[in-house]
Amino acid sequence: MHPSGANHDLKHAARSVSVIMPAFNEAFCIGACLERVLRQPAVTEVIVVDDGSSDATAAEVERRMASEPRLRLQRHPRNLGKGAALRTGFACATGDIVVVQDADLEYDPEDYEALLRPLLQGRADVVFGSRFLGGGAHRVLYFWHAVGNALITFFSNCFTGLNLSDVEVGPKLFRREVVAGMTICEQRFGVEPELAARVAALRVRVYEVPISYHGRTYAEGKKVGWRDGVRALWCIVKYGISTRWGGC
């Protein structure tokens, strides 16, 4: 596509892109994350799902809502997990394209333009970001996390038949009708392999796009641990089998 055509598509998408942002105790960084997301020309709606935060996450979002009509807040009375937050956000989204964005600044909203392009050009129904295909800057952190991610992605691909390079990545983009056709059952981080399994079961067109990654340490607020990796392996088997019949 000619660059001017791409720019035209992005302007059109600015009327139809919803960003879903699950957030749990992210008061320290959610303001900066929202600023970056709302700077993107394609974004017309940001739905923050405060997942039972005990800090000032919700208050920070409410403060910004007074001057930002594109910003909405949904609240869970207690912490239910990322899967539950996505379920809430997907149900509220009104855009033609739905974007998943973590609230912790590990993923850069500047990558939206590249992530949106396969959708806007009519070549994809779902786009996964990938930290392992090149692209922008990557913070160097935990070796064993990278090993675990590679194993989880490998086993996920074995069950789904997809050839993803990064099933645990945060940024994922969906045409709204794809989201409408999915039932999310996982409450917590097991939602990542569940989404891959459900996308595969729908037999839609899937693309990957390289993205930058600015990972956090545990001291900086990282929440995913080894137990989530074990749960992910269970979810790969569970949803790899159950999604063939459309259930949980």
Secondary structure, DSSP 8 states (H G I E B T S, - for coil): --HHHHHHHHHHHTTSEEEEEEESS-TTTHHHHHHHHHTSTTEEEEEEEEES-SSSHHHHHHHHHTT-TTEEEEEESS---HHHHHHHHHHH--SSEEEE--SSSSS-GGGHHHHHHHHHTTS-SEEEEETTS--S-B----HHHHHHHHHHHHHHHHHH----S-TT-S-EEEEHHHHHT------STTHHHHHHHHHHHHT--EEEEE--B----TTTT----HHHHHHHHHHHHHHHHHGGGT--
